[in-house]
Structure formats: C-alpha cells, structure tokens
Amino acid sequence: MVKFNTLMLGAGAATMAAAAPTILASNGTSSGCTFTDNASVASKKASCSNIVISSMTVPAGETLDLTDLNDGTTVTFEGTTTFGYKEWEGPLISVSGNSITVKGGSGHVINGNGAKWWDGEGSNGGKTKPKFFYAHSLKKNSKISGLNVKNTPVQGFSINSSENLTLDGITIDNSAGADQGHNTDAFDVGESTGITISGAKIYNQDDCLAINSGTDITFTGGYCSGGHGISIGSVGGRDDNTVSNVKILNSKVVDSDNGIRIKAVSDATGKVSGVTYSSITLSNIAKYGIVIEQDYENGSPTGTPTDGVPITDLTVKNVKGSVASDAEQVYILCASCSNWTWSGVSITGGEKSSKCEGVPSGASC
C-alpha cells in the first residue's frame, strides 16, 4: 500500500512525498494507495486500483477528483472527509469510470459542512453553493455503497449519463439544516439507465428522489424524512425529457411536504410512462399525500395543466398512511393522462381536494 501524506511535513518534504512516493507493492506497481491530501489524488490516482481516502480536508474551491479511474478501481472513505468553504458551484466530489466501487469504511463520515453555506435560499439565490457528489458516467455495474454523508450545501448525489449503477445503503443526514437548508435533494437522476437505489436513509429539505429523465430505474427500501417526497420530475425543458420504466417500492415518507409526486413542466414536451409506486407508507405529510400535476413552472404550479408531457401507464398501489389536518390526500391536475392503475390507496387525515382536473379513468381524487 502506498501512502500519500503531505500533512505535518515541511514544504520541501511535502513536495518530495507527493512527487516520489515509496512503492511497497512487490511487483513494483502502486496498486493500493492511501491519500490524505487532495493534491496527491489528482496526480497519482492513475497508478492506483485500490484507493483509500483517509481523514482528508479538501481545500476550499477544489473537487475531490476521482474521475476517469482505472476500470475496476475500488475507492474507500475512512475517517472524516471535510471541505473548505468557498462560494462556488462544485462539485465537492466527482467519480467516473467503469466497474468502479465506492464504499464507506467503518466509522467514516463525509461532512459537506453545509452550515457554512445554508442561508434559506438553496440554489435559488444567496450564496453560491457547491453540489455535493457527481456520479456521472459511472458504467458497467459500478456501485456506491455504505456512505455516511452529512450536511450537503445543496443537492446531494447527481446521477447523470450513468448505466447499470447501484447505490446501496447510503445515509444523508441534513437534519441540522431544517431551518436554513434548501434544495438539498438526495438523488437527482438524469439521462441514465439501469439505476438502482436501495436502502437509502435520507433527512433533507427537498426531493428524496427526483428523476428528471432516464429509463429502467428502481428506488426501493428508502426512508425519506423532512423533504418534498419521492418525485418524478420535474420533466420538461431539458435535452432529455423522457422518463420510462421506473419502480418505486417498499419505502416510507415521513414528516415531509409531499408523499409521492409527479411534476411535468408547463408548456414543455416530453413523456412519463411505465412508472410504478408500490407499497409506500406515508406519515405526517404537510401538503399532499399524492400529487400529480402537469403545470409545474419555476418551482410553482400555474394551476392550468398542459398536455406536452403525457403521463401514461402509471401504477399506484398500496400507498397508505396519513397527512396533516390541513393537507390534501390526493391532488391530480392533468391535461394528458391515461391508462392508470390505482389500487389499495388509503390515505387518512386532511381533506379531499376540490381542485382535481383531468383525472383519468381508474384513478381517484
């Protein structure tokens, strides 16, 4: 194992350590590498197939760059990984490659130091805040598992242009940002296929999951608290505006604005088809238990649905639980919705909506 550690060394010794590491592997290759400073990662990652990030503080305005890794590389986070403060767009961490494994070691924490950026504005204004983790172009059965994440400044995991990627057993705890955290989506998915997210435990202030485009996506065994629910969309207004073959299964949404929702952008074009929500439990939902709308615009509904993003072949079954006293159980606002299957839906508390429109045969509002 090669260890790159420039901490607690003089400037000259630090330079020598980064430039000329000791190679311990018997075959003369640095197949295993432990990094404790970010500068060494960029310059030495190409010679490593087993990378350990150990108790690292990433300097302000820098990305922990784990892109273009060798095929089959394993990355393990150990100790506490933290990030310096600067207003910038990020990301704080970026990983790409084929057959990559990213995992958390025992007792590790990845702390995004979100409190330094949180101002109640999220990505809508105020301080410029870095996104947390780019899982872009991760392909060929790559896997991210067992990560313990705290305090992302804004959005958490951005999954884009990825194929056959699994994210398992990830915890994101942004509960400290209950008053000032905003737009702290846990998982944003776009232009990807074959994505499985399982066993996630999320405390945040926005979507637990937001699928903007993609196919063959499964979210299962999730626990979502404090945010905006498990969402499809918003769909429309991007380069790729198709969502198909999505399964959201066996999950809980508690103390959140919405339970499950689908949002299509007003006057946009695209398609949502083959989505299944099954065995979802809701508790203390503040606004809508189920909300499906085709009038989404700049974060707010217009009240008038448009038909450019049809929602077809939707299955909602065994969605049960409760909403707050002033919430609505189900709200559907459609201009182009068809072929829905609706069974075993039982939501108590709150009130029935008087504003539903365009409800397709088989559904209930």
KAZI-V924338 format. One line per field, one symbol per residue. ss: DSSP state (A for helix, B for strand, O for the rest). phi: phi as a letter, one per 20 degrees, with the letter a starting at -180 (. if undefined). A space follows every 10 residues. Layout:
# KAZI-V924338
ss=???
phi=???
This chain:
# KAZI-V924338
ss=OBBBOOOOOO AAAAAAAAAO OOOOOOOOOO OBBBBOOAAA AAAAAAAOOB BBBBOOBBOO OOOBBBOOOO OOOBBBBBOB BBBOOOOOOB BBBBBBBBOO BBBBOOOOBB BOOAAAOOOO OAAAOOOOOO BBBBBBBBBO OBBBBOOBBB OOOOOOBBBB OOBBBBBBOO BBBOAAAOOO OOOOOOBBBB OOBBBBBBOO BBBOOOOOBB BOOBBBBBBB OOBBBOOOOB BBBBBOOOOO OBBBBBBBBB BBBBOOOBBB BBBBBOOOOB BBBBBBBBBB BBBBBOOBBB BBBBBBBOOB BOOOOOOOBB BBOOBBBBBB BBBOOOOBBB BBBOOOBBOO BBBOOBBBOO BOOOOOBOOO OOOOO
phi=.eddbdfmdf gfffffffec ffddffende fdcdddcfff ffedffecdc ddedlddefg mdefedelfg gnfddcecmd dccfeafaem efcbcbqdle dcbdegmfbd dflggfdgbn dleermffde feceddlecl mfbdbmeddc lffcgeeedb ldclddccme dcddffeged fblegfcddb lcbmdcdcmf cccbcbgfbc deapclcccb mecccnddod cdofdpndfd cccbldcdcl cccclcfcec bccdffmdcr acbmecdcld ddbleedcfc ccbdcfblnc fencfcdfcf dcledcbldc qccffdedfb ccccdbcbld dcbmebcdnl bffddfbmff goecc
